[in-house]
Amino acid sequence: MVNALVRQVRRFPWVTNVTMYGCLFAGGDFVHQLFTRKEKDIDWRHTRNVALIAFSFHGNFNFFWMRFLERSFPGNSVRMVVRKLLLDQTTAAPLVTSVFYTGMSVLEGKPDIFEDWREKFLNTYKTGLMFWPFVQCVNFTLVPLYVRTSFTGCCAFVWATFLCFSRQSGDGTASAALAWISGPLARRAEAGPAGEPGAGGPQRGATSQGEEGVQLREERAMEAGNTKAN
């Protein structure tokens, strides 16, 4: 199956790369909604909008951008990889982040299409600097050119989940995303198995019982001392 997929990528590099990128990017929005909405229905219109932006711009841009970088700085030497990384993070990264925020606002008909961009672009770009340089370093060093867009799409699955969270309920920072992820985990840990109190409850109860036992022993010792004195 993998060999058949590779043959299709080699034969139709543009179609397969852009299709995979778009599907994975839209899948990130689906995962975000799946964990956020819980009992509520999935907002397929929002997923459709994410898919439209991914197919029409992000996937196509990434496909031709990878080829432009390789033609401009061929090879995977340290010098060439560093040049690709610098150009990618100073040019492509701000552009694709801006297109996502403004594009989603346009598709949703917001009166101010730059509102989300003004509020969250800088934080999102800073967070991306903690993720994409490492991804692209692997991409430029180890991944063949004809599958680089697909590889980027696999990593963009995680990034799209973060972007959708940031746009709907976050502020573009990694700390907000981590709090969103750890929130349900912390609540489950506090609840314990089968809804029982977590580890904190029994420990506090045990401590209280121990303190009562010590106090009781001290009172008995004092009574014994008074009896002997009499």
SVG drawing of the C-alpha trace seen along z (x, -y; Angstrom):
<svg xmlns="http://www.w3.org/2000/svg" viewBox="-25 -46 52 48">
<polyline fill="none" stroke="black" stroke-width="0.4" points="0.0,0.0 2.8,-2.4 4.6,-1.6 1.4,-2.3 1.0,-5.6 4.6,-6.6 4.0,-5.7 1.0,-7.9 2.9,-10.8 5.7,-10.4 3.2,-10.2 0.9,-13.0 2.9,-15.0 0.8,-18.2 -2.6,-16.4 -1.6,-13.9 0.5,-16.3 -2.2,-19.1 -5.0,-16.6 -3.2,-15.0 -2.3,-18.3 -5.8,-19.6 -7.4,-16.5 -4.9,-16.4 -5.3,-20.2 -9.1,-19.8 -8.7,-16.7 -7.0,-18.9 -10.2,-21.0 -12.3,-17.9 -10.2,-16.6 -10.3,-20.0 -14.1,-20.0 -14.3,-16.4 -12.6,-17.1 -14.1,-20.5 -17.8,-20.1 -18.4,-16.8 -22.2,-16.3 -22.7,-19.0 -22.8,-18.2 -19.7,-18.8 -19.8,-22.2 -19.2,-20.8 -19.4,-24.3 -16.4,-25.3 -14.5,-22.2 -15.5,-23.0 -14.1,-26.5 -10.8,-25.2 -10.7,-22.6 -11.3,-25.4 -8.4,-27.4 -6.1,-24.4 -6.9,-23.2 -7.0,-26.6 -4.0,-28.2 -2.0,-26.3 -1.5,-23.1 -0.8,-24.8 1.5,-27.4 3.5,-24.8 3.9,-22.6 5.4,-25.4 7.2,-27.0 9.1,-23.7 10.2,-23.6 11.3,-27.2 13.4,-26.7 15.1,-23.6 15.9,-25.4 17.3,-28.4 19.3,-26.4 19.8,-22.9 21.0,-20.0 20.8,-19.2 24.1,-20.6 24.0,-22.5 24.5,-25.8 21.7,-25.2 19.3,-23.9 19.9,-26.9 19.2,-29.2 15.9,-27.4 14.9,-27.5 15.5,-31.2 13.6,-32.1 10.8,-29.7 10.3,-31.1 10.6,-34.8 8.5,-34.7 6.2,-31.7 5.3,-31.3 3.9,-34.8 2.1,-34.6 0.3,-31.3 -0.7,-32.2 -2.1,-35.5 -4.1,-33.9 -5.6,-31.4 -6.9,-34.0 -8.1,-36.5 -9.4,-33.8 -11.6,-32.2 -13.0,-35.6 -13.8,-36.2 -15.6,-32.9 -17.6,-33.5 -18.6,-37.0 -17.1,-38.9 -17.3,-42.7 -13.7,-43.1 -11.6,-40.4 -8.4,-41.5 -9.7,-41.3 -8.5,-37.7 -5.2,-38.5 -4.5,-41.6 -5.3,-39.8 -3.6,-36.4 -1.1,-36.6 2.0,-37.5 1.4,-34.9 0.7,-32.3 3.9,-33.2 5.9,-32.9 4.4,-29.5 5.1,-28.4 8.8,-29.1 8.8,-26.4 7.4,-23.9 8.1,-24.5 11.8,-25.0 12.3,-21.5 9.8,-20.0 11.3,-21.8 14.8,-20.9 13.8,-17.2 11.9,-18.0 14.8,-19.8 17.4,-17.3 15.8,-13.8 12.5,-14.0 12.6,-13.8 11.3,-16.8 8.3,-15.0 6.8,-14.2 7.7,-17.3 4.3,-18.8 2.7,-15.6 5.2,-15.4 4.4,-19.0 0.7,-18.2 1.2,-15.4 2.8,-17.9 0.2,-20.5 -2.5,-18.1 -1.2,-19.0 -0.7,-22.6 -4.3,-23.0 -5.7,-21.6 -3.8,-24.3 -4.8,-27.0 -8.5,-26.1 -8.4,-26.1 -6.5,-29.5 -9.0,-31.1 -12.1,-29.9 -11.1,-29.9 -7.4,-30.5 -5.0,-33.4 -2.3,-31.9 0.0,-30.9 1.2,-27.4 0.4,-27.8 -3.3,-28.3 -3.3,-25.2 -1.6,-23.1 -4.1,-24.3 -6.9,-23.2 -5.4,-19.8 -4.6,-19.3 -7.9,-20.6 -10.0,-17.4 -7.1,-15.2 -6.8,-17.0 -10.6,-16.8 -10.5,-13.0 -7.5,-12.6 -9.4,-14.5 -12.5,-12.5 -10.6,-9.2 -11.9,-5.8 -15.7,-5.4 -16.2,-9.0 -14.5,-8.4 -12.4,-11.2 -8.9,-11.5 -5.7,-11.0 -6.0,-14.4 -9.1,-13.5 -8.0,-10.3 -4.6,-11.8 -6.2,-14.8 -8.6,-12.5 -5.7,-10.3 -3.8,-13.3 -6.8,-14.5 -7.2,-11.0 -3.5,-10.9 -3.7,-14.3 -6.8,-13.3 -4.9,-10.1 -1.9,-12.1 -4.1,-14.5 -6.0,-11.7 -2.7,-10.0 -1.5,-13.3 -4.8,-13.8 -4.5,-10.2 -0.9,-10.8 -1.9,-14.0 -4.7,-12.2 -2.3,-9.4 0.1,-12.0 -2.5,-13.8 -3.7,-10.4 -0.1,-9.6 0.3,-13.0 -2.9,-12.6"/>
</svg>
